[in-house]
Amino acid sequence: MDTDLLKTFLEVTKTRHFGRAAEHLFLTQSAVSFRVRQLESQLGNPLFTRQRHNVQLTAAGERLLPYAEAILQTWGRAKQDVALTEEYNSQITIGASALIWEFDGISDWINGIYDTVPGLALRLESIPRQDLAKSLLDKSVDLFITSEPPKIDGIRVFKIRDYQLQLVSQIEHCTMKSIQTLPLVYLDWGARFAIQHSKISELQRTPILHSHSSRMALDYLMTHPSVGYLPAPVINQNVENNELYVVDDAPIMEQELYLVWQEKSEKSDLINQITDIKPQMVTKSV
């Protein structure tokens, strides 16, 4: 399988336009069309329906999409593994949602891994929360960080940190009663958070911003009179600088972070060394 064909397929899928895909790949449009035809010939099925200004995936293209992404990710890891040197003689791939990578203290934790495990090369992947377990099972990652570990046979779960989700606003001295008229910012933090959030009567309204990015939610909360739950490891500095304020009598949601990996992973020895290094993240705002 020519990985360039898969890269071209993914670019056309992303842009839904052969011309724009060609620009992004620094190819001519005819070269992109030729690569797609080659791939379709190898697979024996059309991958796109081609209408003017309307390029859509066929059913076969939809089925190929997750395989193409996994193949290219695995190929990238393989090239890095093969290229390991005497100085960097092992590699670990860690997955987490973009939300987790934004946590205060994560960078220090990564640096601690480098300091503790000599010769280690790290590959850090941002993966949507709902795809983390799949990425582990298809070996796209060696382990991942999550606040909601899946219930799957054959995996190990290790708690690395407690933290809190706190209700904050740019308005000082807010109470649960006074925030009822403020626009709501909703950071999508998973099923457990959604259930807890739904039980707070003062917050039952349509969010003005529903986001999967704590950075987007934080920026909005800091620049608009509004209210929303954010992780303490994200907002600590802003609270300390009096840029945000914790709502006085708001419920605090206790959360945990876990490392998850396959029990029979061939990199278990390296992973066990990593579990000894706990992120020194702030657990609550000051």
Rosetta blueprint (number, residue, H / E / L):
1 M L
2 D L
3 T H
4 D H
5 L H
6 L H
7 K H
8 T H
9 F H
10 L H
11 E H
12 V H
13 T H
14 K H
15 T H
16 R L
17 H L
18 F H
19 G H
20 R H
21 A H
22 A H
23 E H
24 H H
25 L H
26 F L
27 L L
28 T L
29 Q H
30 S H
31 A H
32 V H
33 S H
34 F H
35 R H
36 V H
37 R H
38 Q H
39 L H
40 E H
41 S H
42 Q H
43 L H
44 G L
45 N L
46 P L
47 L L
48 F E
49 T E
50 R E
51 Q E
52 R L
53 H L
54 N E
55 V E
56 Q E
57 L E
58 T L
59 A H
60 A H
61 G H
62 E H
63 R H
64 L H
65 L H
66 P H
67 Y H
68 A H
69 E H
70 A H
71 I H
72 L H
73 Q H
74 T H
75 W H
76 G H
77 R H
78 A H
79 K H
80 Q H
81 D H
82 V H
83 A L
84 L L
85 T L
86 E L
87 E L
88 Y L
89 N L
90 S E
91 Q E
92 I E
93 T E
94 I E
95 G E
96 A E
97 S L
98 A H
99 L H
100 I H
101 W H
102 E L
103 F L
104 D L
105 G L
106 I H
107 S H
108 D H
109 W H
110 I H
111 N H
112 G H
113 I H
114 Y H
115 D H
116 T H
117 V L
118 P L
119 G L
120 L E
121 A E
122 L E
123 R E
124 L E
125 E E
126 S E
127 I L
128 P L
129 R H
130 Q H
131 D H
132 L H
133 A H
134 K H
135 S H
136 L H
137 L H
138 D L
139 K L
140 S L
141 V L
142 D L
143 L E
144 F E
145 I E
146 T E
147 S L
148 E L
149 P L
150 P L
151 K L
152 I L
153 D L
154 G L
155 I E
156 R E
157 V E
158 F E
159 K E
160 I E
161 R E
162 D E
163 Y E
164 Q E
165 L E
166 Q E
167 L E
168 V E
169 S E
170 Q L
171 I L
172 E L
173 H L
174 C L
175 T L
176 M L
177 K L
178 S H
179 I H
180 Q H
181 T H
182 L L
183 P L
184 L E
185 V E
186 Y E
187 L E
188 D L
189 W L
190 G L
191 A H
192 R H
193 F H
194 A H
195 I H
196 Q H
197 H H
198 S H
199 K L
200 I L
201 S H
202 E H
203 L H
204 Q L
205 R L
206 T L
207 P L
208 I L
209 L E
210 H E
211 S E
212 H L
213 S L
214 S H
215 R H
216 M H
217 A H
218 L H
219 D H
220 Y H
221 L H
222 M H
223 T H
224 H L
225 P L
226 S L
227 V E
228 G E
229 Y E
230 L E
231 P E
232 A H
233 P H
234 V H
235 I H
236 N H
237 Q H
238 N H
239 V H
240 E H
241 N L
242 N L
243 E L
244 L L
245 Y E
246 V E
247 V L
248 D L
249 D L
250 A L
251 P L
252 I L
253 M E
254 E E
255 Q E
256 E E
257 L E
258 Y E
259 L E
260 V E
261 W E
262 Q E
263 E L
264 K L
265 S L
266 E L
267 K L
268 S H
269 D H
270 L H
271 I H
272 N H
273 Q H
274 I H
275 T H
276 D L
277 I L
278 K L
279 P L
280 Q L
281 M L
282 V L
283 T L
284 K L
285 S L
286 V L
